[in-house]
Amino acid sequence: MDSKSLTISHVATIVILGLLFLQAAECRKENIKDAVTYSAISCRKHSALLTDFGAVGDGKTLNTKAFKDAIDKLSHYASDGGAQLIVPPGNWLTGSFNLTSHFTLFLHKDAVILGSQDESEWPLLPALPSYGQGREAPGGRLSSLIFGTNLTDVVITGHNGTIDGQGAPWWDKFKKGLLKVTRPYLVDIMYSNQIQISNLTFRNSPSWHIHPIYSSNITIQGLTILAPVTVPNTDGIDPDSCSQTRIEDCYIVSGDDCIAVKSGWDQHGIKFRMPTKHLVIRRLTCISPKSATVALGSEMSGGIRDVRVEDVTAINTESSIRVKTSVGRGAYVKDIYVRRLTLNTMKYVFWMTGAYGSHPGEGFDPKAVPVIQNINYRDVVAENVTMPAQLDGIANDPFKGICISNMSISLTEKPKKLLWNCTDVEGVTSNVTPKACDLLPEQQKPIGCAFPEDKLAIEGVKLTTCSA
């Protein structure tokens, strides 16, 4: 080979090597670009894809076995750094499955988990001990789509992937009175500690969407929850007999309460004696034409205390903060603190009722009268309101310590003639327009209703950046 040919050969080799290098660099760049990171209470040492277990994301193939097999295998890593199951893009039809400890379920942004509409895919569970029977029927309850009990360190998250309960058949059966058991929820976590549910869309649950119960140290953030506003009992988030819970940055459209705080039902909740306490709700947006932005009760027989609600927007919603209770509930709702509400198109701004009714049979104690006290609202702006407040306590057991300050309400074109309807309540108001009822007299010296300056322990929980 002459020197000229050798030179050409060298140049060609260099060009080819350069192109290969650039291609490799581009591949590395794409890998970096496609690297998935997320924030969580714990990162995991081990990882697997749902497709590793034979799952098919065509929206038709049932993948219950794949989910169960995957979680069963990954559970073996609980003591070795934990594990995560990645749900890739696709439509993944499944029945109910159980989570495990030190585990993350991560949904890709184009992943959709679809709840099976076959009732046999939802196992029957016994009634909750603080309820005594199914909430909608005496015959127990069906397991949630994603279920867990006695767990530690569980994360359900993603890049706004979707969990769709496909609840329409359940809604139809419920409407026609055909169900003998309580409809399933989308997520139900029991007797557990260190829970995170974040950055996902939940929609069309057969009943409630997110239900942590008998659990503690719970972080719920960045959720979009969507249900038809015409379907009852499709609550957004229902913390139930839980402590140290943080709910923030959520957008909820519901046919029932956007958030309902609970703690057991009548004599069963009184006996179980597990309150919901130390709860913070912030930066919530709610649309619920037939129910509340945040409801306290009606199942509150274990007690509800130290609830802090701030920076909330409600639009086309029946009420902002609603206290629901009844004779027979017992226990208490106390130390409630609410500030910075922005409301538009509301039937009521504030609503309290001591005659909600709805009992689990005839065994409730009519002498079990709830205590409602130290309820604080401040810094509220509301527009297009039909009625500022409907506040009904219990005869001979008034709701006490109600404080409302710095509130401005503008009325709809056709407001109620009686703007403030108050019975069996006691409290004060300050800088409130329109003027409140006589049972809540305006203070001569301006006051600001209480809101705690300290932080709950759950507010100090820091998330770390993890890779999927």
Secondary structure, DSSP 8 states (H G I E B T S, - for coil): --HHHHHHHHHHHHHHHHHHHHHHHHHHHHHHHH--EEEESS--SEEEEGGGGT---EEEEE-HHHHHHHHHHHGGGTTTT-EEEEE-SEEEEE--EE--SSEEEEE-TTEEEEE-S-GGGS-EE---TTTSS-SSSSS-EE--SEEEES-EEEEEEESSEEEE---HHHHHHHHTT--SSB---SEEEES-EEEEEESEEEE--SS-SEEEES-EEEEEES-EEE--TTSTT--SB--BS-EEEEEEEEEEE-SS-SEEEB---HHHHHHH---EEEEEEEEEEEE-TTSEEEEE-SS-TT-EEEEEEEEEEEEEESEEEEEE-BTT--SEEEEEEEEEEEEEEEEEEEEEESB----SSS---TT---EEEEEEEEEEEEEEEEEEEEEE-BTTB-EEEEEEEEEEEEE-SS--SSSEEEESEEEEEEEEES---TTS-B-SS--------S--GGGG---EEEE-
